[in-house]
Amino acid sequence: MKIGFVSLGCSKNLVDTEVMLHHLLDAGYEITPDETEADVVIVNTCGFIESAKQESIDNLLDIAWLKKNKNLRGIIATGCMVERYREEVMREMPEVDALIGVGSLDKIADAVRAVLRGEKYVAFDDKEASRLGGERVLTTPEYTAYLKIAEGCDNRCTYCAIPLIRGRFRSRPIEDIVEEAKQLESIGVQELCLIAQDTTRYGLDLYGEYRLAELVRAICRETKIPWIRLLYCYPDKITDELIAELRDNPRLLKYMDIPVQHISDRILRDMNRHGDSKTIRGAIARLREAVPDITLRTTVIVGFPGETEEEFSELCAFVKEARFDRFGAFPYSPEEDTPAAAMPGQIDEQIKQDRYDTVMATQLPISEEKNREKIGRTLRVLCEGYDTVAETYYGRSEADAPDVDGKVYFTSRRQRRPGEFVSVTVESALDYDLVGRAE
């Protein structure tokens, strides 16, 4: 029997997909990338914001067409949207044959067996009692992998439904994470991206203190993986110990993703962000003082309830002041059952879109200038492949995280392979990408 898989949403959801793929292969099923030849298709949904939920629904409807018009025997829906809206999915999407909650990933093979027998199947076990980690089948290129070090979130930002969906923050023991890192190294992983809803919170629940720096040291001690990357770090939890590790550990990339969300103290309070504008500015200053060549990435939310023109202007001024190397923005999306959705002063959708366009336009010349500053420099680039149309190789420098940042395009007099580190001299810069030649 052949199983198709559609994985939506963030890298943390992708890791869940990889765990389920292992369960299915272990149960003897064949995985196919072609949904038209699958007996059962599994859609791992995202439910973070409205556009993500709509994408999940659209994908389920597309798969339902295969069930009606082709040979597809069953549809299984899993993931965040299913966890949050199980009753609605059951009621409004009768084409779906099985629902699996985020705490029931280990039941995926049981769900497939039930669907193939023509039965409906539902499993929503306690998400806070489910096993963390587990063997995986990588869906990323073999040289890059995400490593989820914790599950859930305790921050309770007023705009975010993740604690409702994923439960409380739960760290994995250091020993378990290191063992998984060793397994990933054994299959050729060159870049390990550490992820969680709040990576910097790692260890507080298990050990009573932040242990991210210690975790990085343990991974480096037990493996030889050359690139370790930190994603989803919160400014109020960036310790001096972690900054020292960034400064002194040559395998911990000089890169940090810090989602600040806003700079207005009033809005940060209404968002229930832990830390004010002084905390944010202080974290940025400490990082840049200790690690002058660090790449800082952030995201902001525009159009949060009650955001005035003055507060939005304050945010744009901060973008110019902070000069982030990598930058993303989201128009605020009101999520059911979150405090922000019930706040007064909800912003018109067009105003939110206009503010999004404005803040991205504010960042663009900064990104262009920072790219131009790299012309003439030689970068270590992780080759990802060859573009036959452009007739160039492409890859990423340590300043570029997978999926969210730019690329380095380069020519080479000899053949290069994906996963190979290449020294590339930058010759020109685009808005978000670089162009150069291999040495």
Salt bridges, closest charged atoms under 4 A:
ASP16 OD1 - LYS148 NZ 2.88
ASP16 OD2 - ARG166 NH1 2.80
GLU18 OE1 - ARG136 NH2 2.69
GLU37 OE2 - LYS2 NZ 3.61
GLU50 OE1 - LYS53 NZ 3.36
GLU83 OE2 - ARG86 NH2 3.13
GLU83 OE2 - LYS127 NZ 3.59
GLU92 OE2 - ARG91 NH2 3.66
ASP97 OD1 - LYS67 NZ 2.84
ASP97 OD1 - LYS120 NZ 3.79
ASP110 OD1 - ARG113 NH2 2.60
GLU119 OE2 - ARG117 NE 3.12
ASP125 OD2 - LYS107 NZ 2.74
GLU128 OE1 - ARG168 NE 3.18
GLU135 OE1 - HIS22 NE2 3.59
GLU151 OE2 - LYS148 NZ 3.02
GLU151 OE2 - ARG166 NH1 3.29
ASP154 OD2 - ARG201 NH2 3.83
GLU179 OE1 - LYS182 NZ 3.87
GLU180 OE2 - ARG136 NH1 2.55
GLU180 OE1 - ARG172 NH1 2.75
GLU191 OE2 - ARG229 NE 2.91
GLU191 OE1 - ARG396 NH2 2.56
ASP198 OD2 - LYS237 NZ 2.90
GLU209 OE2 - ARG211 NE 2.79
GLU214 OE1 - ARG211 NE 3.34
ASP236 OD2 - LYS237 NZ 3.26
ASP240 OD1 - ARG286 NH2 2.87
GLU241 OE2 - ARG217 NH2 2.68
GLU245 OE1 - ARG217 NH1 3.02
ASP248 OD1 - ARG247 NE 2.75
ASP270 OD2 - ARG266 NH1 2.74
GLU307 OE2 - HIS262 NE2 2.73
GLU307 OE1 - ARG355 NH1 2.81
GLU309 OE2 - ARG355 NH2 3.19
GLU311 OE2 - ARG266 NE 2.65
GLU321 OE2 - ARG281 NE 2.77
ASP325 OD1 - ARG288 NH2 3.87
ASP325 OD2 - LYS370 NZ 3.32
GLU335 OE1 - LYS53 NZ 3.00
GLU335 OE1 - ARG84 NH1 3.42
GLU349 OE2 - LYS352 NZ 2.84
GLU369 OE2 - ARG323 NH2 3.37
GLU384 OE2 - ARG396 NE 2.94
GLU384 OE1 - LYS407 NZ 2.61
ASP400 OD1 - ARG326 NH2 2.71
ASP405 OD1 - ARG297 NE 2.83
GLU420 OE2 - ARG414 NH2 3.70
GLU420 OE2 - ARG416 NH1 3.14
GLU427 OE2 - ARG437 NE 2.81
